[in-house]
Amino acid sequence: TNPSSAANPISLPYVGSNLGHITMVVPSSQSSISMNDLVVQGNWEDDDGDGQGTNGVTASGSISVSFTDKDGNTVNRSDALDICNAPYRVRLISTGGSLTTQYGVPRSSNFGGAMVDYYINPYNTVARVCYARPNLLMGGTTIHSNDEPRFAGSANIWSPVKGFLTQSTSSSSYDQNFPTTGADGLYFDLDIGGVDGSQLTWSVVTNGSISATVSWIKPRSGSFTAPDGNILQADEWIRDKSSYVTRVMLRGPRASSNQIDSDSPSRLSVPSLPQTFELVGRDGRGNEVRYGFVLKQWFVHSGVSERNQFNLSSWCRNLGYRIAKVNDLTNAVCSGWHSGYWCQGAVGATPSSGFNGYQRHIGAGFFTEWGVMYIYADVGFADHFYWTSDVAGSTSFVVSSANGGVSSHGVFIHNYAVCTAP
């Protein structure tokens, strides 16, 4: 019998064990073997002794084996195993065939094909959060033709397929993890290795006015209408909408419609920052997984109410916030791609992208961390430029919510705003 499943994989017995250490009928140097080769090797038996002697028995058919990680990527038997890619699947497939002896009644018997999957975990591994996935778009995914590799952060920080790598599992350095910025309604998904996410019950340890919830849900599907009227595909960066995800949702201060419509809005609550979060998931088998992050800035947007730079700076102040600077939003620099006179003098966050657009990195700006802002359903951002407080002569800098690129507009032009605390 096969006791394994994706939710209950077999753990390998030794440190450093890989799939090549699993003994099976298919030789380690091959991906398949014929039934006749198995017969020649003596791997057969007939209850009444038929088939003894040279060429006494022949067989047709074959057995093949394949190895994949949890995402369906092909792996080799000799590859080092990683809990973030587990469980690994070993699939054995036998074709239909026959077994024939020189003598006996009957001389031949036929058998059908079959398939069996075994699920494997590395030796003695501890469950952990491997990635935190916000919107991947404009992160080098190539889902869209303009989503070029330039937008991807360094490989030790960012994966265009999975998002931000976990940087620390120690509570003393949770501030190294994504996110460090937030806004009401933003969400991201946890990619967990070593445990079945569906079996986890979550608690959130924090102390402050911002909340986080963790849910086992399917990604959003279908389309939604953005505040500016555009029809957009929900969770477009997730290709498989049928698989459940572990989703973290942030909730905190957000301007109401009355505040958005007012030139002199009433004061909005301002969170005390930084605020530390520790998400703790436990299953019935005693497995535990933790993920921590520290929010250092909280952002509030002006909806689709367009105003000039002076009015929106005043609007943010009335809320109790300040209008964002360029380096609050993006790590773009006025160099290389899409740069020109329009961005001269702009100072983005560090580490810088090296061009006039963001490059995904933790702690290098609100838009940099979260990606294309207007693709998040029900969060309220638009595909537009957002004012900053940074001045460029008689103009002020604006930042694109699509790719973090910087431009400059006359201060009486109408744009949107995003305010920040602190």
Buried (B, 14 or more C-beta within 10 A) or exposed (E): EEEBEEBEBBBBEEEEBBBEBBEBBBEEEEEBBBBBBBBBEEEBEBEEEBBEEEEBBBBBBBBBBBBBBBEEEEBEBEBEBBBBBBBBBBEBBBBEBEBBBBEBEEEEEEBEEEEEBBBBBBBEBEBBBBBBBBBBBBBBBEBEEEBBEBBBBEEEBBBBBBBBBBBBBEEEEBBBBBBBBBBBBBBBBBBBBBBBBEBBEBEEEBEBBBBBEBEBEBBBEEEBEBBEEEEBEBBBBBEEEEEEBBBBBBBBBBBEEEBBEBEEBEEBEBBEBBBBBBBBBBBEEEBBBBBBBBBBBBBBBBBBBBBBBEBBBBBBBBBBBBBBBBBBBBBBBBEEEBBEEBBEBBBBBEBBBBBBBBBBBBBBBBBBBBBBBBBBBEBBBBBBBBBBBBEBEEBBBBBBBBBBBBBBBEBEBEBBBBBBBE
